[in-house]
Amino acid sequence: MRFPHSFLLHFTIAVRHWLGRSLPLVLLIALLLSGCRSLIAETKASSLSQIVLTSLQDPATFNPMLNQEFPSIFLFSFRGLTTEDGETGEVKPDLAESWEISEDGRRVVFTLREGLRWSDGEPLTADDVVFTIQDVILNEKIPTDNKDDLRIGANGEFPQVQKLSDRQVEFLLPEPYAPLLRALNGPPTGVVILPKHTLQGSVETLDSQGNSLFTSTWATNTDPTKVVVNGPYKMERYTPGERLTFERNPYYWEKDAAGQQLPYIDRIVWQFMESTDTQLLSFRSGDLDAIGDVRPLRPEYFELLKREEERGKFTVYTGGEWSGTTFITFNLNRGKNAQGQPLVDPIKSRWFNTLEFRQAIAHAINRPRMINNIFRGISKPQDSPISVQSPYYLSPEQGLKVYDYDLDKARQLLQSVGFSFNAEGQLFDADGNRVRFSFLTNSGNEIREAIGSQIRADLAQIGIQVDFRPISFNTLITRVTTTRDWECFMIGFTGGIDPHSGANLWTSKGGSHMFNLGPQPGEPQITGWQPNDWELEIDRLFTAGARELDESKRQEIYGNFQRIVQEQLPVIHLIHEIALVAVRDRIQGLKYTGLPSWGLWNIQELKVTSIRLKQTQAEQCQ
């Protein structure tokens, strides 16, 4: 409506006169109107389709080549040349639309999809693939676990990667390499492709210590909108300790059968919550759209949520045995740091490096009790380092060694190598040292905290004092992989179809070979590190398994690998969790199984059938 100028003049004078007497009321009205405007803006933003997910911890990095955590932002934001179908485990095209393998298996040519673009609109070409492999992963000045994905043969040679055209890349291999296609399958375990036009400068520039600036590029203090990605979502806003928001990548390549560009959902809000109990409360109150999408639901949550499905308008899905592994491990490293100090107390190092000691620990852990009390019977004992879904999995029925709960056997093993018990049942070594060690895991994961508490009680039954302490995940990873300041800890690892996806954990020079982690590029000097003979045998088996293209022979090779792990016990596997997730019914398109390490692996295909909006506050402003 338009008003005459004379009306506006008289109205202005009247308001000024009124303000002199009624300023508090006007301020209140202004504040209310301001609040309504913010709610209206929030309401408009909420008209976009979105889902709200959660994680226990903030991201440690925005740089995929430096990532050692799960979950991570890269599940949403980056892709590889290939991908793995979460239902079948089949390798499928992703950024590459196809590939050709020569008859001798030593030449692989990938053809990229036409018209690929980065999230900033720049073309994604073969130059980016060559840059990622040759300039970043194979760069000696850049420490990345992805090197382990591409080490080939007994000498750990790398492929030669070269551009044939803007859309074609050639990989020349020193010998046939069966895991190559899965090694390039993107997050969470494979190689992601990086933007050369954004990162080349940081790779080529060195700091005063001679290290590549790439290692400090895309840290979590980076403006998230500056991180250029090729996945379905790009980062929009990050508030440490609270949330990370993603928005649709307008240049993501994938389309549905009708030609509509994916992803369907406009925004993802990734909330950070300090415990799984807090996550449960938020899910039940309607603030979260899924729980259990990263790690399986806690069994007691399953029982509770199953009763609330209809009222809460969500569904609890079961996907069979989860592909991941959970284990405890001791620090077997005999090396010394740059100051010449042992990484592990020599007294405790002797215990940890005694096979019978590790076997006794395995026999003393009461896994049946763990299954009944902590997992409510919804799990099974885990004995193999390979996922049960893998064709290379060796079961106990096929001869894999297991360690049943047996306290008498545990005591016998300890006594056979010089340990003894005093009158109070406390355990001492042959030199009279009380057996006591620290035991770490990541805080906030109530399942692991419960497991840790039980293991502490279990080992007390054989006279061992365990100092169990959950700490933050990022602190734990730093202590394990950088300072190596730890004695025993518990963690989980993502699984998969091909055992070679775990090469960085199992090969002696792997960047995640945590139980005996050797010198790594760019880290302070370590002296006196050496692998055990059985570690070198695992190296040989992984080399042979990667070279072998005959599936029956690969099964035999990886069967031997599993036997060595169970005989030598560098890690003690615990429980095979059952994949459980609860998801709002408004989310459609879920394909949930226990195979992928992430329940929402096809997130770009998910749809929401209603807008997620709490109406009450907005209605108060109308």
C-alpha positions, -999 to +999 in steps of 0.1 A: +000+000+000+012+035-008+007+065+015+005+102+007+035+122+017+014+143+041+003+112+059+039+100+063+049+134+077+022+134+104+028+097+112+065+103+117+058+132+142+033+111+161+058+082+164+086+105+177+062+119+203+051+085+214+087+071+215+095+096+243+071+079+266+070+043+253+106+034+244+107+002+264+076-011+247+090-002+212+123-020+219+103-051+230+083-050+198+115-045+177+131-074+194+100-096+188+099-085+151+137-092+148+132-127+163+103-133+139+125-123+110+152-147+120+126-175+125+111-166+091+146-168+076+152-201+094+118-214+081+127-205+045+161-223+049+142-253+064+120-255+033+151-271+017+152-308+021+177-319+047+187-347+070+205-345+103+231-370+112+256-373+140+292-382+149+310-385+183+339-362+173+347-333+151+367-339+120+405-340+124+412-327+089+396-315+057+425-331+037+416-366+025+452-377+021+459-370+058+428-387+071+430-416+096+396-414+111+361-428+105+336-413+099+350-383+080+338-355+058+350-375+027+321-398+029+300-369+017+324-349-004+349-369-024+349-398-049+374-421-065+377-435-100+357-466-089+333-474-061+321-505-043+284-515-043+272-516-007+248-544-014+269-568-036+305-556-030+309-554-068+334-528-081+315-502-102+325-471-122+324-438-105+345-408-118+358-433-144+330-445-167+351-476-177+385-492-177+404-517-198+430-542-185+457-557-207+460-594-211+492-595-189+475-574-163+502-547-163+484-519-181+451-504-170+435-475-189+407-455-172+383-434-192+367-405-172+331-395-176+325-367-200+319-332-185+332-339-150+336-307-129+348-297-095+325-280-070+339-246-081+329-253-117+364-261-130+368-292-152+379-324-136+403-341-161+431-367-163+455-340-151+438-342-117+442-380-116+479-379-125+484-350-099+467-371-072+488-402-078+522-389-089+524-356-072+506-363-039+504-400-030+538-409-043+555-378-030+580-388-003+575-355+015+538-363+021+529-389+046+497-406+035+483-441+041+472-442+005+508-451-004+501-485+010+471-489-014+495-486-044+527-504-032+532-533-057+554-563-054+581-574-029+600-541-034+569-519-029+571-503-064+545-478-074+526-476-107+535-451-134+505-429-141+503-408-172+477-388-191+467-401-226+440-374-231+419-352-210+396-381-203+420-411-203+447-421-178+471-450-181+484-470-151+516-490-159+522-516-133+555-535-125+534-567-122+498-577-121+480-561-092+446-576-084+436-550-057+440-519-080+403-513-089+393-515-052+423-494-041+409-466-063+373-468-050+373-436-029+361-432+007+363-446+033+393-467+024+403-460-012+420-432-031+401-400-037+409-377-066+421-342-057+419-308-075+452-299-091+442-263-098+436-257-061+463-278-044+493-279-068+509-248-052+508-262-017+524-295-029+553-277-047+560-252-019+582-263+010+583-248+045+615-239+064+619-276+075+617-288+039+582-303+043+555-298+017+529-271+027+503-296+015+506-313+049+491-282+066+467-274+038+429-279+043+432-282+081+400-278+100+406-240+105+402-236+067+371-219+055+350-250+046+336-232+015+372-231+001+376-269+001+369-279-035+353-314-039+340-338-064+314-357-043+277-351-040+280-326-012+304-297-004+309-281+029+289-250+038+296-241+074+316-255+103+311-247+140+336-267+160+321-288+187+286-283+173+280-291+137+292-292+101+267-284+074+269-297+038+250-284+007+245-300-027+274-299-050+258-283-081+284-299-104+282-335-091+281-359-121+255-385-112+220-385-125+190-408-120+173-428-147+150-398-155+180-375-160+176-356-127+209-346-111+218-362-078+218-358-048+181-354-041+186-340-006+196-303-004+215-302+028+231-325+054+236-313+090+263-333+108+259-328+145+288-336+169+276-352+202+299-364+230+283-398+236+261-424+220+236-418+249+232-382+239+227-393+203+199-417+214+181-389+232+184-366+202+171-393+179+141-401+202+133-364+205+132-361+167+163-340+163+183-367+144+172-386+113+194-416+118+214-433+145+237-463+139+246-452+104+283-451+112+286-479+138+259-504+146+233-494+171+240-505+207+219-536+214+200-521+242+190-492+219+177-518+194+153-532+220+141-498+230+138-483+195+121-514+181+092-508+205+090-471+194+091-476+156+054-468+149+051-439+174+084-424+164+079-428+127+111-446+121+123-481+112+151-502+127+169-521+100+192-551+105+219-559+080+236-590+092+271-591+106+290-558+103+320-558+081+342-539+106+365-554+132+370-545+169+402-555+187+427-547+214+464-546+207+497-542+226+525-519+216+552-543+203+575-516+191+611-521+204+624-488+188+636-456+204+626-420+198+649-392+186+661-387+221+672-423+224+644-432+248+625-465+244+590-460+230+577-486+254+590-494+289+615-522+284+599-543+312+564-541+297+578-545+262+592-579+272+557-589+284+539-576+253+564-593+229+560-627+246+535-647+226+523-667+256+514-634+274+492-623+245+476-658+242+469-657+280+452-623+276+431-637+248+420-667+269+412-645+299+388-622+280+352-635+287+337-629+253+305-650+260+298-627+290+305-597+267+280-610+242+253-616+268+258-586+290+269-558+267+255-569+234+223-585+247+231-616+227+230-597+194+266-604+183+291-632+177+327-639+186+352-624+161+384-642+153+394-632+118+410-600+105+390-603+073+353-594+070+329-623+071+314-611+038+347-615+020+352-646-001+386-649+015+372-651+051+384-682+070+361-695+096+369-714+128+351-743+112+377-742+084+405-744+109+411-709+121+426-709+156+404-695+183+409-686+220+380-697+241+374-682+275+396-704+298+412-689+329+431-721+338+447-721+303+456-684+307+473-691+340+492-721+326+505-700+297+517-673+320+535-697+343+551-715+314+571-683+306+582-673+341+552-654+355+540-662+390+511-654+414+515-642+450+492-652+478+467-625+468+466-638+432+485-608+418+507-615+388+544-609+387+571-614+361+602-635+366+621-604+378+595-596+405+577-568+386+539-565+392+521-569+359+502-536+353+496-516+321+475-488+307+445-495+284+431-468+262+401-464+239+381-435+225+357-418+249+320-413+242+316-447+227+297-464+255+300-498+239+338-496+239+338-481+274+317-510+286+340-535+269+371-518+284+356-520+319+348-557+315+383-565+301+398-547+331+377-570+354+385-601+333+422-595+335+420-589+373+410-626+374+445-635+363+462-610+386+468-582+361+461-546+371+447-527+341+444-489+342+416-483+317+411-448+305+389-436+276+403-405+259+392-383+230+395-400+196+419-375+181+441-376+211+441-414+209+451-414+172+479-389+179+493-411+207+491-443+186+504-430+153+526-400+161+541-401+196+536-439+200+531-432+237+508-461+246+508-496+259+475-512+251+444-498+233+411-508+217+399-496+184+378-507+154+388-509+117+365-507+087+363-538+067+357-548+030+358-574+004+394-575-006+419-581+023+444-558+006+422-528+018+438-535+052+474-534+038+482-502+057+474-520+090+489-554+083+521-548+062+551-540+083+558-506+066+521-496+065+511-462+079+486-478+103+507-508+113+500-495+148+511-525+169+546-521+156+546-488+137+579-481+120+594-448+108+571-427+087+579-399+063+581-364+078+582-378+114+611-376+140+637-403+138+631-437+152+660-460+158+661-498+165+627-505+150+625-539+135+596-562+123+592-598+135+597-627+112+559-634+111+553-597+101+577-602+072+558-633+063+525-613+062+543-588+039+552-617+016+516-631+016+501-596+009+525-593-020+516-627-034+479-621-029+480-588-048+500-604-076+478-635-079+448-633-103+435-668-097+408-666-070+413-700-056+450-693-050+442-659-035+419-677-010+447-700+000+471-671+004+448-650+026+438-681+045+475-684+056+475-647+065+445-652+088+462-683+104+494-662+112+474-634+128+455-658+150+486-678+160+508-647+167+480-624+180+494-590+172+457-580+178+431-598+198+397-597+181+366-593+202+331-592+189+314-594+155+287-568+159+254-571+140+246-542+117+217-522+132+205-488+122+174-467+129+162-442+102+132-419+099+105-431+076+106-398+058+139-409+043+135-432+013+160-452-008+180-467+020+200-499+010+212-512+043+235-542+047+264-551+070+289-550+041+298-513+038+313-496+067+287-468+064+250-474+065+241-445+043+267-454+016+242-444-012+235-410+003+233-393-031+202-415-039+183-409-007+151-388-008+130-372+019+092-374+016+084-344+039+101-312+049+118-315+083+104-284+101+093-276+136+063-253+131+055-241+166+080-213+170+074-199+136+037-199+142+041-177+172+053-149+150+022-150+127 
